[in-house]
Amino acid sequence: MAPADRGEPVDLTGTDLEGGAVDLADLRGGPVVLNVWASWCPPCIKEQPDLNEAAAALGDDVQFLGLNIRDASQDDAAAFVRDLDVPYSSIYSADGSALLPFAGTLTPRSIPSTVVLDAEGRVAASVNGRIPTTQTLVSLVEAVLDE
């Protein structure tokens, strides 16, 4: 999305898988990649290595945050993170309510999905479904970095 076409900054707070508080506003100042996933989702499992590679390629200029929804337990989500070496934290939202601030971009069936927020916290790009490749995500984020 062109900067002039973006809506208001997304406000989201939650608790990560370790029980810590997360506030999306604290990550503003650079692009944020938010990935929606669930441990039982085969496309989520397939795309995680691409997300890990993108996070490594983009480095410290970009923040990554997972949004785990509709998992039966935090233990299931923690096992996913551990088994797939996810290098960033995730908000745990068993009921999926953490999707509400993304109305119009994400739906309750948005597993997996990836959203790129600009430095102000506004939705700049989204991929509904599995990201096609690491480079696809890196290119989307680099376009936001270049603004």
C-alpha positions as a Markdown table, in Angstrom:
| # | Residue | x | y | z |
|---|---|---|---|---|
| 1 | Met | 0.0 | 0.0 | 0.0 |
| 2 | Ala | 1.2 | 3.5 | -0.7 |
| 3 | Pro | 1.8 | 5.5 | 2.4 |
| 4 | Ala | -1.1 | 7.9 | 1.7 |
| 5 | Asp | -3.5 | 4.9 | 1.5 |
| 6 | Arg | -2.6 | 3.4 | 4.9 |
| 7 | Gly | -5.0 | 3.6 | 7.8 |
| 8 | Glu | -4.3 | 4.3 | 11.4 |
| 9 | Pro | -1.5 | 2.6 | 13.4 |
| 10 | Val | -2.5 | -0.8 | 14.7 |
| 11 | Asp | -2.8 | -1.0 | 18.5 |
| 12 | Leu | -2.2 | -4.5 | 19.9 |
| 13 | Thr | -1.2 | -5.7 | 23.3 |
| 14 | Gly | -0.9 | -9.2 | 24.6 |
| 15 | Thr | 1.1 | -11.8 | 26.4 |
| 16 | Asp | 3.9 | -13.7 | 24.8 |
| 17 | Leu | 4.5 | -17.5 | 25.2 |
| 18 | Glu | 6.8 | -16.9 | 28.2 |
| 19 | Gly | 4.1 | -14.8 | 30.0 |
| 20 | Gly | 5.7 | -11.4 | 29.2 |
| 21 | Ala | 3.7 | -8.3 | 28.2 |
| 22 | Val | 3.9 | -7.3 | 24.5 |
| 23 | Asp | 2.8 | -3.9 | 23.1 |
| 24 | Leu | 3.1 | -3.5 | 19.4 |
| 25 | Ala | 3.5 | 0.3 | 19.9 |
| 26 | Asp | 6.9 | -0.5 | 21.5 |
| 27 | Leu | 8.1 | -1.9 | 18.2 |
| 28 | Arg | 7.4 | 1.3 | 16.2 |
| 29 | Gly | 10.2 | 3.2 | 14.6 |
| 30 | Gly | 11.0 | 0.7 | 11.9 |
| 31 | Pro | 9.1 | -2.0 | 10.0 |
| 32 | Val | 7.5 | -4.8 | 11.9 |
| 33 | Val | 6.7 | -8.2 | 10.3 |
| 34 | Leu | 3.8 | -9.9 | 12.1 |
| 35 | Asn | 3.1 | -13.5 | 11.2 |
| 36 | Val | -0.2 | -15.2 | 12.2 |
| 37 | Trp | 0.3 | -18.9 | 12.9 |
| 38 | Ala | -0.9 | -22.0 | 14.7 |
| 39 | Ser | 1.0 | -25.1 | 15.7 |
| 40 | Trp | -1.5 | -27.4 | 14.0 |
| 41 | Cys | -1.4 | -25.6 | 10.7 |
| 42 | Pro | 0.7 | -27.4 | 8.0 |
| 43 | Pro | 1.3 | -24.3 | 5.8 |
| 44 | Cys | 2.5 | -22.5 | 9.0 |
| 45 | Ile | 5.1 | -25.3 | 9.5 |
| 46 | Lys | 6.2 | -25.2 | 5.9 |
| 47 | Glu | 6.7 | -21.4 | 5.9 |
| 48 | Gln | 8.5 | -21.0 | 9.2 |
| 49 | Pro | 12.0 | -21.7 | 7.7 |
| 50 | Asp | 11.3 | -18.9 | 5.2 |
| 51 | Leu | 10.3 | -16.5 | 8.0 |
| 52 | Asn | 13.5 | -17.5 | 10.0 |
| 53 | Glu | 15.6 | -16.8 | 6.9 |
| 54 | Ala | 13.9 | -13.4 | 6.3 |
| 55 | Ala | 14.4 | -12.4 | 9.9 |
| 56 | Ala | 18.1 | -13.3 | 9.6 |
| 57 | Ala | 18.5 | -11.5 | 6.3 |
| 58 | Leu | 16.8 | -8.3 | 7.4 |
| 59 | Gly | 18.7 | -8.1 | 10.7 |
| 60 | Asp | 18.1 | -5.5 | 13.4 |
| 61 | Asp | 16.4 | -2.9 | 11.2 |
| 62 | Val | 13.2 | -4.9 | 11.3 |
| 63 | Gln | 11.3 | -6.4 | 14.2 |
| 64 | Phe | 9.4 | -9.8 | 13.8 |
| 65 | Leu | 6.5 | -10.8 | 16.0 |
| 66 | Gly | 4.4 | -13.9 | 15.8 |
| 67 | Leu | 0.7 | -14.0 | 16.6 |
| 68 | Asn | -0.3 | -17.5 | 17.7 |
| 69 | Ile | -4.0 | -18.0 | 17.5 |
| 70 | Arg | -6.4 | -20.8 | 18.2 |
| 71 | Asp | -3.9 | -23.2 | 19.7 |
| 72 | Ala | -5.3 | -25.4 | 22.4 |
| 73 | Ser | -2.5 | -24.6 | 24.8 |
| 74 | Gln | 0.6 | -22.5 | 25.2 |
| 75 | Asp | 2.6 | -25.7 | 25.5 |
| 76 | Asp | 1.6 | -26.6 | 21.9 |
| 77 | Ala | 2.7 | -23.2 | 20.7 |
| 78 | Ala | 5.9 | -23.3 | 22.7 |
| 79 | Ala | 6.7 | -26.7 | 21.1 |
| 80 | Phe | 6.3 | -25.2 | 17.6 |
| 81 | Val | 8.6 | -22.4 | 18.5 |
| 82 | Arg | 11.2 | -24.7 | 20.0 |
| 83 | Asp | 11.0 | -27.4 | 17.2 |
| 84 | Leu | 11.2 | -24.8 | 14.4 |
| 85 | Asp | 13.8 | -22.5 | 16.0 |
| 86 | Val | 11.6 | -19.4 | 15.8 |
| 87 | Pro | 13.9 | -16.5 | 16.6 |
| 88 | Tyr | 11.3 | -14.0 | 17.7 |
| 89 | Ser | 8.5 | -13.9 | 20.3 |
| 90 | Ser | 4.9 | -14.5 | 19.7 |
| 91 | Ile | 1.7 | -13.2 | 21.3 |
| 92 | Tyr | -0.5 | -16.1 | 22.5 |
| 93 | Ser | -4.2 | -15.5 | 21.6 |
| 94 | Ala | -6.1 | -18.8 | 22.0 |
| 95 | Asp | -9.4 | -17.2 | 21.1 |
| 96 | Gly | -8.0 | -15.3 | 18.1 |
| 97 | Ser | -9.1 | -11.9 | 19.5 |
| 98 | Ala | -5.7 | -10.5 | 18.7 |
| 99 | Leu | -6.8 | -10.4 | 15.1 |
| 100 | Leu | -9.5 | -7.8 | 15.8 |
| 101 | Pro | -7.1 | -4.8 | 15.4 |
| 102 | Phe | -6.4 | -6.0 | 11.9 |
| 103 | Ala | -10.0 | -6.0 | 10.8 |
| 104 | Gly | -10.1 | -5.4 | 7.0 |
| 105 | Thr | -6.7 | -7.0 | 6.6 |
| 106 | Leu | -7.0 | -10.3 | 8.4 |
| 107 | Thr | -10.0 | -12.5 | 9.0 |
| 108 | Pro | -10.5 | -15.3 | 11.6 |
| 109 | Arg | -9.4 | -17.7 | 8.9 |
| 110 | Ser | -6.1 | -15.9 | 8.3 |
| 111 | Ile | -3.8 | -18.8 | 9.2 |
| 112 | Pro | -1.1 | -18.3 | 8.0 |
| 113 | Ser | -0.9 | -14.7 | 7.1 |
| 114 | Thr | 1.9 | -12.1 | 7.3 |
| 115 | Val | 1.5 | -8.4 | 7.7 |
| 116 | Val | 4.2 | -5.7 | 7.3 |
| 117 | Leu | 3.7 | -2.6 | 9.4 |
| 118 | Asp | 5.5 | 0.6 | 8.5 |
| 119 | Ala | 7.6 | 2.6 | 11.0 |
| 120 | Glu | 4.4 | 4.3 | 12.3 |
| 121 | Gly | 2.6 | 1.0 | 12.9 |
| 122 | Arg | 0.3 | 1.1 | 9.8 |
| 123 | Val | -0.4 | -1.8 | 7.6 |
| 124 | Ala | 1.9 | -1.4 | 4.6 |
| 125 | Ala | 1.6 | -4.9 | 3.0 |
| 126 | Ser | 0.0 | -8.3 | 3.7 |
| 127 | Val | 0.2 | -11.8 | 2.4 |
| 128 | Asn | -2.9 | -13.9 | 3.1 |
| 129 | Gly | -1.8 | -17.5 | 3.1 |
| 130 | Arg | 1.7 | -18.9 | 3.2 |
| 131 | Ile | 4.5 | -16.5 | 2.0 |
| 132 | Pro | 5.7 | -17.8 | -1.4 |
| 133 | Thr | 9.4 | -17.4 | -0.7 |
| 134 | Thr | 11.9 | -15.8 | 1.6 |
| 135 | Gln | 12.7 | -13.3 | -1.1 |
| 136 | Thr | 9.0 | -12.3 | -1.4 |
| 137 | Leu | 8.9 | -11.2 | 2.2 |
| 138 | Val | 12.3 | -9.6 | 2.1 |
| 139 | Ser | 11.3 | -7.6 | -0.9 |
| 140 | Leu | 8.1 | -6.4 | 0.7 |
| 141 | Val | 10.0 | -5.3 | 3.8 |
| 142 | Glu | 12.8 | -3.6 | 1.8 |
| 143 | Ala | 10.2 | -1.5 | 0.0 |
| 144 | Val | 8.9 | -0.3 | 3.4 |
| 145 | Leu | 12.5 | 0.3 | 4.6 |
| 146 | Asp | 13.2 | 2.4 | 1.5 |
| 147 | Glu | 10.3 | 4.8 | 2.1 |
